[in-house]
Amino acid sequence: MKIEKNVLIMSLFPNEITQLFDQTFNTFKSYEQENPEKFIESVSDNIDAIAVMGGTKVSSELIKKIPNLKIIANYGVGYDAVDVDQATLSNVKVTNTPDVLNDEVADTAVALTLCVYKNISSANNFLLEKKWLKSEFPLSKKFSGTKFGILGMGRIGKTIAKRIEAFNCEICYHSRNEKDVKYKFFSKLEELAEYVDTLCVITPGGEETKHLVNSNILQKLGKNGFLINIARGSVIDQQALIQALQNNIICGAGLDVFENEPNVPDNLMKLDNVILTPHIGSATVETRYDMGKLVYDNVVKMLTTNSTISPVN
């Protein structure tokens, strides 16, 4: 099925998804160009849709330059790199890819939590460096039965909570509004941080949540507390976190996201009370395909029926 519409692909998608776009539409790939901005300007009058990864910026200026744009299909749940306000003003639909990655991100949250509690990375190095031949590995901390706090009780937050129930943890949460869930609600993040042993961050990024977890929250979490971040690096004051980890203000952290990805500060990487992963929350072949397919399906639906599957605005 060939649809005579023009799609600007701004990011490198999984190969199967790019092939779907190529088979269905006339595609223009700015990420392949030596000068992407100049390329986009040269084709802007003809573009009907944009397909983009969550980290690629779609600015107000860019949206204004594409007069026939109907949809910006974002790959990922987070869409803070897209100027949604301008898109709305320009009558452009923005979509994202919720639900298809809930399980994968929740699995990553649990994996990070267990790894940082059991100090898995250091234990692995201890064995590989043959230190076990001379001494026992230091004791770690028990996770089961602890108090687990979730910052953001949306789709993924609920999926994480369901998994954490298996560890007999007391689950609590903070969000802008109380949700229809059985877990204990804290209207103030400071009070949640002070109460729990683990604070797991899964709230949207953007200006509204920038540095929501700051030095004050880390002080409340305390020397026996662990921080897990699988949301956006911007939600945490990264410098304050580094200082908290260096000075044993908190016990440890598991981080999948950072403030200036893919740049991670050396003084964070040198710490032995952290587990760091390169934004792999949804990074499996199956989930990334499903995310890409939803981007594709949103574009097809918009350009054939003027409607979308997972609208943001």
N, C-alpha and C positions, 0 to 999 in steps of 0.2 A: 504494500500500500504506500503510494507516494503522495505526500501532501505538499502542494506547491507553496510552502511557507519557508521563511528564512530564520534559522536559529543560530544565534551567536553563542558558541561554547567557550567560556572564559577560563575553564580549568581542565586539567587532565583527569578524565573519568575512567573507571574500569573499561577495559577494551570492548567488552561485550555491549556496554551501554553506548559507547561512542559509535559502534557499528549500527546499533538500532537507530540512533539519530541520523546517521549517514544514509541509511536505507529509506528512511521516512521523509526527511526534510532536505532542503538545501542548507548545508552547514558551513559556518565560518568560525575557524578556530583561532582566537586571538592569542592563546597561550603558545602557539607554534611560531608566532611572528617575532622578528627581531625588535620591532617597535609596536607593541600591542595597541597603545593609545592611537597612534597614527593609523593603524589598520582599522580599528573600530570606527574612527572618523570617516574613513573611506567607504565603509559599508553601512553606516548608521541609518541612512534614509530607507534602507530595505529590510531592516531587522524587525521581526515580529515577536521574537522570544529570546530570552537569555537563560542559559543553563549554567549554573555556577556552583562551585564548592563553597562550603561555609566560610572559609578563611579568605576568599577573594573579595576585595572591596567593590561594591556597586554603589557609587556615590550619587549624590543629588545631581551633580553636573553631568554625569554619564547618562542618567535617566532622561534628563532634559534634552540631551543630544540625539535621542532615538525617538522620533516623532510617532512611529507606528507601533511602538512596543506595547504588548498586551500582557506579558507575564515574565516574572523573574522567578525561575524555579530553582530553589536553593537545596543543595545536597547537604543534609544535616538538620538536626533539630534547631540548633542555634542559628539565628539569622541576623546577628548584630552587625555584620559587615555590610548589610543591605540597608539603604536609606528608605525604610518602609513609609515614613511620613511623606517623602517626595513621591514615592511610587503611588501612594493613595491619592495625592493631589493630581498626579498625572493619569489617574484612572488605570493604573497598572496593577495587576494582581501579583502578590508575592505568595509563594508556597514553600513549605519545608517538608521534612520526611520524618514525622513522628511515628511512634509505635513500632515500626519495623526494626528499630535498634534498641528498644527497651531492654530486652533480655541480655543483649550483648554488653551494654553499658553497665547493667546491674551486675552481671558476672564479673566484670572488670573491677567494680567497686568492692565486691566481696574478696576477690583475689588480692587487691592492694591491701585491704584491711588485714587479711590473714598473713600476708607476707611481712607487713610492718610489725605486727604483733609477735610473730614467730621469728622475726629477723632472718628471713629466708635467704636474702642476698648475701649477708655476712656469713651465714652458716655454710652456704655453697662455697664461698671463697675460702673459708676456714678449712673445709675438706680438701679442696683442690690444691691449696698451698701446703697440704700435709701437716697442718698444725694439730690435727686430731691424734697423730702419732705421739704427741708430747703432752697434750692436755685435753680436757673436756671443753666443749663449747659452752660459753656462759648461758645461764638460764634466761628464758624469755618470759613474756607475759601471757597470761591466759585471756582468751577473747570470750569464750562462751560465758553467758550469764552476766555480761557487762551491760552498761547503759549506752545505747546507740542513738545518737541524735542525727536527724536528717534536716539539712537546710534546703528547703524546697520540696514540697510534697505534691509534685505533679505526676505525670505518667511514670517516669523513670523512678522517682522517689518511692512511689507505691510498689514498684517492682523490686526495688532494693529491699524495702521493708519486708516483703513477703519472704525473701531469701533469708534475711537476718532472723526472722522468727524461728528458723530451724536451729539457731544457736542459743535459744532460750534467753535472748537479750530483752531488756526493757527498751522498747522503741519509742522515741519522742521526736517531735519535729517543730520547726518554725517555718512559717510562710506568711505572705501578706494577709491571708485570710484563713480562718479555721476550715479544715476540710472534713468531709463526711467519711472519716476513717476512725478506727478504734484506738489509735495511738494518742498519747498525751501531747496536747498542744501547748506551746509556749509562745506567748504574744511578743516576747522580747528575746532577741537572739542572745543577749548577754546572759539571761537566766538559763537558756538552754545549754549554752557552752559551759556554764558553771556546774550544771547538773550531770552532764553526761561524761562518759569515758572516751567516746569517739564522736567526732563531729564530721559528718560526711556532707560535702558540698555538691549539690546537684540543682542549683538555681540558674536561671538564664544569665547570660553576660550582658554587657552594655553599660551605659552610664549610670542607670538606676542602681545597679548592684556593684559598681566599681569599689574595690577595697572594703566591701561589706564586712569581710573578716580582716580585722586590723589588730594592732598590738593589744588593744583593750580586750577583744574577744579571745585572743590567744592567752592572755593573762588569766582570763576566766576559765579557759579550758584546763590550764594548769599543768604541773610537772608530770602528772600521770596520764595526761590526755593525749590522744592521737587525732591528727587531722587528715582527712582523705578528700582529695579534690579531683572530681571527674567532670566538672562543669566547664568553666572558663578560667584561664589564668588571671584575668582581670578582677575576679571576685575577691581574690586574696591580695593583701599588701605583701608582695613577695619579699621585699627587703625586711619588713617586720617579721615575717615567717622565718627567714634565714637567721635573724638575730635570736628569735625565740628558740630555734633548734640548736644554735651554737651555745646558748646560755642555759639550756635545760629548762626553759620556761614551759615548754611542752615536751612530751616524751619522744614523739616521732611523727612522721608524716608519710603518706603515700600519695604521690602526685602524678597525674597523667597529663596535666595541662600547665602552661606557664605563661607569664605575662608577655614575653616577646618571642614566641615560638618562631623557628626552632632553636633560638638562642637560649641556653640555660646557663645561669651564672656558675662559674667555677667553684665559688665558695658554697654553693648548694650541692654541687656534685661531689665535693670532697667530704661531705658529712656521712657518718656511718649510721645515723638514725633516720634515714629516709630510704624510700623505694621510689625510683623515678622511672617512668615509662614515656615513650615518645608519642603521646596522644593516640593511643591504640584502643580507646574505649569501645569503638564499634568496628575495630579492624579485623574482621574475618572475611573470607571470600564470600560466604553466603550473605552476610548482613550488608556488606558494601554493594553487592549486586542488587539486593532488595531496595536499598536506598536509591541507587541509580535508576532502577526501574520505576520507582515512584516519581522521580524527577521527570523522566521520560513520559510517564502516563499523565502527569499533570500538564505538560506541554501539549501533548496530543489532545487531551480533553478541552483545554482552553482554546486551541486553534481550530477545533472542529465543532465544539458546542458552546463556546464562550462561558464555560464553567470549570471548576477545579475540584480536585479530590481532597487536598489538605491545605486550605487557604490560611494565610496569616492575617491578611487584611480584608 
